[in-house]
Amino acid sequence: MYFLTKELYFPPVEEASYEGILAVGGDLSVERLLLAYKNGIFPWFNDNEPILWWSPPERMVVNPNDYKVSKSLRNIINRNIFEVTINKDFNSVITNCQNIERKGQNGTWITNDIIKSYTKLHQLGKVMSVEVWQDNELVGGLYGVDLGHVFCGESMFSKVPNASKVAFVKLIEYLKTNNYKLLDCQIHNDHLEKLGAFEISRATFMMILKSTN
């Protein structure tokens, strides 16, 4: 495990631990975060802990061109009970992602420092949010880092049934329309698997990430 200094550097992702931890420490500066994501690395840690940088051996992803929306979810979308926007209220999306209660989780990894740093990235056009509205109220959404050909999803929230699922599908439709190669969902969880995400090896992910064609 590599201990970061002030130097803007990450070791090769192949040096990550079995669990996927690559490095410890450093900071959440815009420059370091962009360097991390461009090299298949992301921060994930609890409040009051040192910053942990991850590049897991298996990556949870969605190929926008191959994605199939389930019939039940398509029916929900076709009912037009939700309005979906992009980058309309990033601050509310990331704040809701921080504060929403999640089963089996005590607290959140979205610290106030994370919010400050990703807000700066959003202002630079490097982080995008998707908002889901019902009766002019924000009821769901997600945000992530936008690399131009790969979108790295960070977190989503839902206040009413299916709102985050609609955000997820609308994001994939946006990525497909704009010729993105991959939606990076980072680490496996059952919810993402039910939405259609699947795992690929780190080597395959890195090959796609480094491809510019």
Secondary structure, DSSP 8 states (H G I E B T S, - for coil): -EEE-SS-----GGGS-TTSEEEEE----HHHHHHHHHTT-EE---TTS--EEE--SEEEEE-TTT----HHHHHHHHTT--EEEESS-HHHHHHHHHHS--TT--S-S--HHHHHHHHHHHHTT-EEEEEEEETTEEEEEEEEEE-SSEEEEEEEEESSTTHHHHHHHHHHHHHHHTT--EEEEES--HHHHHTT-EEEEHHHHHHHHH---
